Amino acid sequence: MTPRLPGPAPTRPLHVARGATRLASATRLAGVALVVGVLAGCTPPPPSGALPGMPPGVRAPEEYAFGDDVAGRDLRASGPVHDALSEEVDDERLRNLPLVLDVDVDPAAVRDAYADELVGRGWTAMPELPDVDEAWTEGWTSPDGRDAFVLVGLEPRPDETHVPLTVLTTLPDEVDDDA
């Protein structure tokens, strides 16, 4: 070690100091980006047998949120789909999940959100579902063909602020982690 002579400390030119600072910052940012990328890549997708998340504008009510008129329309729309689906999947496991869809939400965005999640898990679109009056339908089948997830959404009438979105599915509410 060389002893330092008295006097002011030697300085680097300013442009060298700034460059070193920028390089250190860029290196830290690259390291953070690498860690975030690795963690995102390691995050497993939801299990194939889990219910997909609800997109914006869709919610699960505490109780059925509609009167008799809307309930009748909902049943007329979902009934034929339920009957057709029960011939394709285990009827004992098939159930209805009543959801609520806000009418200011684009149904195509809701269908796309569910499709993105389910197709990302390897599910395929159902080619044919019964045509129903005053409603739209969209459905998917699991990779092994044992499970189904079908949306039946009522077309809103002018005075309605929300409508039923019935989900017909064989998926459980929660996944059994021990299975």
N, C-alpha and C positions, 0 to 999 in steps of 0.2 A: 504494500500500500504506500502510495506516495503522499507525503505530507502536503497539506494545502498551504499556500502562501497567504498572508494576510491581504485583505482587500475585498472588493465585491466578488460575489460568486459568478463564475462564468455563465453566460446565457447562450441559449440556442437562438438562431434567427427565428423570428416570429412565424414565418411560413412553415418551417419544419415542425414547430410545436403544434400549430393548427392541424397540419397533416397527420401528425401522430394521434391527436385527439380524434380526428375524423375516422382514422383507421380503427382506433379502439372502439368507438361508437358503432361503426359498421360491423365490426366483428361481434360485439355483444348482440346487436339486432339479428345478425345471421344466426347466432347461437340460439336466441329465443325463438326465431322462426323455425329452426330445425327441431327444437323440442316440441313446439306446438304441433308441427306437422307429424312428428312421430306419435305423439299422444292421440291426435285425431285419427291417424291410421290404425292405431291399436284399439280404438273404441269399438267394441263389437256392435253389430247392428242388433236391433231388438230380435228376440227369438221369432222364428217363423210362426209359432203358435200364440203370439201375444197380440192383443188388440192394438190396432194402430192408434196413434195419437189423434186427437180431434183438431182439425184445422181452425183458424180464426173464423168466427161467425157460427160455429157449431158448439153446442153445449148439452150437457146431460142435466135434465131437470130433476128436482127432488121428487116430483110426482108428475103425472101426465098433465101437460100444461094447456090442454085444448078442450073445448066443449064437444057436445054430441055431434053437431054437424061436421066439424073438422075430423072428429074421431071416425065417423062413418066414411068420409072421403078417404081417410088414411087406411082404413080396413079394406075398402074396395080396391085401393091401389096396391097394398102390400099382400093381400090375400092370395091373388093368383100367382104372384112371385113366390110366396111361401110354398104354395102347393107344388109348383114346378120344381122348386129347389129341393123339397122333401123327397122327390123321386131320385135325386142325384147324390144326396149326402145322407148321413145317418140322421133320420128324422128325430130320434131320441135326443140328439145333441143340438138340434136346430132351435134357435131361440130368437126372439125379437128384442132389440135394444132401442127403446124410444129416445130419440134425440130431438133437439130443437135447432132449426136453421133460421137465422135472421134473413128476412127477404131482401135486404140490401146487399147481400153477399152473392156473388156470381156462382151459380151451381157448377159451372165448368171449373172454377178454381177449387171448389170442394172436391170434385171428382179427381182433378189432377193431383191434389195434395194426397188423397188416399192412394191413388195409382202410383205416385212416386214412391211412397213408403212400401207398399205391397210388392210392386214389381222389383224394387230394390232387394227384397227378400226372396226373389225367385218366383213369386206368384204370377199367374197369367190371367189375362182378361177373359171373362166368360163371353163366348161368342154370341149366345142368344139368351135373351130373357124375355118373358112375355111383355107385350105392349100393354100399357095401362093408361086409362084416361086420366087426364089432369095430373100426371106425375111423370117423373123421369127415373130411370133405373141404371145402375152400373154395378158390375160384380166381378169378382176375382176368385180364382181357385188356387189352393196351396200347391206347392211343387209335387207333393205325393198324391194329390187329388182327394184327400180325406176331408179337407176343410174348405169352407166357403165364406166369403164376406161380400154382402150385397147391400147396396144403398137403394132406398126407395124414397124419393123426395117429392112432396106435393108441389105443384105449381101454385104460387100464391094468388089469391084473389085480391082485387084492388084495396080492400079495407084491412088486409092482414099485415101485421108487422113481423110475424114469424110463423113458420109452418113446421109440421112434423118431418123429421128425417128418420125414417125407420131403417135400422140396420138388421138384416137377417144374417145370422152367423152361427157357426159351430164352434167358434173360438170361446174359451173361457174368459171370465173377467180378469183373472190373474193366472199367470203361468206358474205351474208347480215346478219349483227349482229342483226338487228331488227326483223328478221323472227323467 
